């Protein structure tokens, strides 16, 4: 297995951050035309990984849906940091902190409109890590 950790700056707002390019760069270095699996993992209790269409407002729709499901208010028992921070700890139960993508001939076998994104509602932590691992087939 080949593995690396990449740094992602998410800023101080809720974000669906495109990491497709970072994943492709990693595969260019380690997969070299081989088949296998790319595993993407965020080692954070308040972030997730989504395979989603980006650039057509689906990312905004996802954040709006999460806002409806997990409002940033004072209902959360886990209540430190910014208002509604507890919802960030619930989000990974809905958007898992990992995803696995097939790799064929060294490239992700994503659907036409799919991208790999890190979803982060935690406005208190503007820097994240993402572990990328390539498992050879």
ZAVEX-194517 format. One record per residue (C-alpha): chain; residue number from 1; x negated, y, z; residue in three letters. Coordinates in steps of 0.25 Angstrom, whole numbers, plus 5000, padded with zeros to 4 digits. Layout:
BEGIN
+-------+-----+------+------+------+------+
| kette |  nr |   xx |   yy |   zz | rest |
+-------+-----+------+------+------+------+
|     A | NUM |    X |    Y |    Z |  ALA |
...
+-------+-----+------+------+------+------+
// end
This chain:
BEGIN
+-------+-----+------+------+------+------+
| kette |  nr |   xx |   yy |   zz | rest |
+-------+-----+------+------+------+------+
|     A |   1 | 5000 | 5000 | 5000 |  UNK |
|     A |   2 | 4995 | 5014 | 4997 |  UNK |
|     A |   3 | 5001 | 5025 | 5006 |  UNK |
|     A |   4 | 4999 | 5040 | 5008 |  UNK |
|     A |   5 | 5005 | 5051 | 5016 |  UNK |
|     A |   6 | 5009 | 5064 | 5009 |  UNK |
|     A |   7 | 5012 | 5077 | 5016 |  UNK |
|     A |   8 | 5025 | 5084 | 5012 |  UNK |
|     A |   9 | 5029 | 5099 | 5016 |  UNK |
|     A |  10 | 5044 | 5100 | 5017 |  UNK |
|     A |  11 | 5044 | 5114 | 5023 |  UNK |
|     A |  12 | 5054 | 5119 | 5033 |  UNK |
|     A |  13 | 5067 | 5116 | 5026 |  UNK |
|     A |  14 | 5075 | 5103 | 5023 |  UNK |
|     A |  15 | 5069 | 5097 | 5011 |  UNK |
|     A |  16 | 5070 | 5085 | 5001 |  UNK |
|     A |  17 | 5055 | 5086 | 4997 |  UNK |
|     A |  18 | 5051 | 5079 | 4983 |  UNK |
|     A |  19 | 5040 | 5069 | 4986 |  UNK |
|     A |  20 | 5041 | 5062 | 4972 |  UNK |
|     A |  21 | 5028 | 5068 | 4967 |  UNK |
|     A |  22 | 5020 | 5065 | 4979 |  UNK |
|     A |  23 | 5025 | 5050 | 4978 |  UNK |
|     A |  24 | 5021 | 5050 | 4963 |  UNK |
|     A |  25 | 5007 | 5056 | 4967 |  UNK |
|     A |  26 | 5005 | 5045 | 4977 |  UNK |
|     A |  27 | 5009 | 5034 | 4967 |  UNK |
|     A |  28 | 5000 | 5040 | 4957 |  UNK |
|     A |  29 | 4988 | 5038 | 4966 |  UNK |
|     A |  30 | 4992 | 5024 | 4972 |  UNK |
|     A |  31 | 5001 | 5016 | 4962 |  UNK |
|     A |  32 | 4994 | 5017 | 4949 |  UNK |
|     A |  33 | 5004 | 5011 | 4940 |  UNK |
|     A |  34 | 5008 | 5000 | 4951 |  UNK |
|     A |  35 | 5022 | 4996 | 4955 |  UNK |
|     A |  36 | 5026 | 4996 | 4970 |  UNK |
|     A |  37 | 5034 | 5005 | 4980 |  UNK |
|     A |  38 | 5032 | 5019 | 4985 |  UNK |
|     A |  39 | 5036 | 5020 | 4999 |  UNK |
|     A |  40 | 5039 | 5035 | 5004 |  UNK |
|     A |  41 | 5040 | 5037 | 5019 |  UNK |
|     A |  42 | 5041 | 5050 | 5027 |  UNK |
|     A |  43 | 5036 | 5047 | 5042 |  UNK |
|     A |  44 | 5045 | 5057 | 5048 |  UNK |
|     A |  45 | 5057 | 5056 | 5056 |  UNK |
|     A |  46 | 5064 | 5067 | 5049 |  UNK |
|     A |  47 | 5062 | 5065 | 5034 |  UNK |
|     A |  48 | 5066 | 5055 | 5023 |  UNK |
|     A |  49 | 5063 | 5051 | 5009 |  UNK |
|     A |  50 | 5074 | 5051 | 4998 |  UNK |
|     A |  51 | 5074 | 5047 | 4984 |  UNK |
|     A |  52 | 5083 | 5058 | 4977 |  UNK |
|     A |  53 | 5084 | 5067 | 4965 |  UNK |
|     A |  54 | 5077 | 5080 | 4968 |  UNK |
|     A |  55 | 5078 | 5093 | 4960 |  UNK |
|     A |  56 | 5093 | 5092 | 4957 |  UNK |
|     A |  57 | 5098 | 5097 | 4971 |  UNK |
|     A |  58 | 5099 | 5083 | 4976 |  UNK |
|     A |  59 | 5089 | 5087 | 4987 |  UNK |
|     A |  60 | 5098 | 5098 | 4991 |  UNK |
|     A |  61 | 5110 | 5089 | 4991 |  UNK |
|     A |  62 | 5102 | 5079 | 5000 |  UNK |
|     A |  63 | 5098 | 5090 | 5010 |  UNK |
|     A |  64 | 5113 | 5095 | 5010 |  UNK |
|     A |  65 | 5118 | 5081 | 5012 |  UNK |
|     A |  66 | 5108 | 5079 | 5024 |  UNK |
|     A |  67 | 5113 | 5093 | 5029 |  UNK |
|     A |  68 | 5127 | 5088 | 5029 |  UNK |
|     A |  69 | 5124 | 5074 | 5035 |  UNK |
|     A |  70 | 5113 | 5079 | 5045 |  UNK |
|     A |  71 | 5116 | 5094 | 5049 |  UNK |
|     A |  72 | 5105 | 5103 | 5055 |  UNK |
|     A |  73 | 5113 | 5106 | 5067 |  UNK |
|     A |  74 | 5112 | 5103 | 5082 |  UNK |
|     A |  75 | 5119 | 5090 | 5082 |  UNK |
|     A |  76 | 5107 | 5082 | 5082 |  UNK |
|     A |  77 | 5102 | 5076 | 5096 |  UNK |
|     A |  78 | 5087 | 5075 | 5090 |  UNK |
|     A |  79 | 5086 | 5091 | 5092 |  UNK |
|     A |  80 | 5072 | 5096 | 5091 |  UNK |
|     A |  81 | 5066 | 5105 | 5080 |  UNK |
|     A |  82 | 5075 | 5113 | 5071 |  UNK |
|     A |  83 | 5090 | 5113 | 5072 |  UNK |
|     A |  84 | 5096 | 5099 | 5067 |  UNK |
|     A |  85 | 5082 | 5093 | 5067 |  UNK |
|     A |  86 | 5089 | 5080 | 5072 |  UNK |
|     A |  87 | 5095 | 5078 | 5059 |  UNK |
|     A |  88 | 5081 | 5076 | 5053 |  UNK |
|     A |  89 | 5079 | 5064 | 5061 |  UNK |
|     A |  90 | 5092 | 5058 | 5057 |  UNK |
|     A |  91 | 5089 | 5060 | 5042 |  UNK |
|     A |  92 | 5079 | 5049 | 5040 |  UNK |
|     A |  93 | 5091 | 5039 | 5043 |  UNK |
|     A |  94 | 5098 | 5045 | 5030 |  UNK |
|     A |  95 | 5085 | 5047 | 5022 |  UNK |
|     A |  96 | 5075 | 5037 | 5025 |  UNK |
|     A |  97 | 5061 | 5041 | 5028 |  UNK |
|     A |  98 | 5056 | 5032 | 5016 |  UNK |
|     A |  99 | 5059 | 5028 | 5002 |  UNK |
|     A | 100 | 5052 | 5017 | 4993 |  UNK |
|     A | 101 | 5051 | 5019 | 4978 |  UNK |
|     A | 102 | 5047 | 5008 | 4968 |  UNK |
|     A | 103 | 5034 | 5011 | 4960 |  UNK |
|     A | 104 | 5033 | 5006 | 4946 |  UNK |
|     A | 105 | 5020 | 5008 | 4938 |  UNK |
|     A | 106 | 5015 | 5018 | 4949 |  UNK |
|     A | 107 | 5028 | 5027 | 4948 |  UNK |
|     A | 108 | 5040 | 5028 | 4957 |  UNK |
|     A | 109 | 5052 | 5022 | 4951 |  UNK |
|     A | 110 | 5062 | 5033 | 4955 |  UNK |
|     A | 111 | 5075 | 5035 | 4947 |  UNK |
|     A | 112 | 5076 | 5046 | 4937 |  UNK |
|     A | 113 | 5080 | 5057 | 4947 |  UNK |
|     A | 114 | 5074 | 5051 | 4960 |  UNK |
|     A | 115 | 5063 | 5058 | 4968 |  UNK |
|     A | 116 | 5057 | 5055 | 4982 |  UNK |
|     A | 117 | 5060 | 5066 | 4992 |  UNK |
|     A | 118 | 5057 | 5068 | 5007 |  UNK |
|     A | 119 | 5069 | 5073 | 5014 |  UNK |
|     A | 120 | 5066 | 5082 | 5026 |  UNK |
|     A | 121 | 5076 | 5089 | 5035 |  UNK |
|     A | 122 | 5066 | 5092 | 5046 |  UNK |
|     A | 123 | 5063 | 5107 | 5044 |  UNK |
|     A | 124 | 5053 | 5106 | 5056 |  UNK |
|     A | 125 | 5043 | 5098 | 5049 |  UNK |
|     A | 126 | 5038 | 5104 | 5036 |  UNK |
|     A | 127 | 5027 | 5094 | 5033 |  UNK |
|     A | 128 | 5030 | 5079 | 5031 |  UNK |
|     A | 129 | 5022 | 5066 | 5027 |  UNK |
|     A | 130 | 5027 | 5056 | 5017 |  UNK |
|     A | 131 | 5020 | 5042 | 5016 |  UNK |
|     A | 132 | 5019 | 5036 | 5002 |  UNK |
|     A | 133 | 5016 | 5022 | 5001 |  UNK |
|     A | 134 | 5014 | 5013 | 4988 |  UNK |
|     A | 135 | 5017 | 4999 | 4989 |  UNK |
|     A | 136 | 5011 | 4991 | 4977 |  UNK |
|     A | 137 | 5020 | 4981 | 4971 |  UNK |
+-------+-----+------+------+------+------+
// end
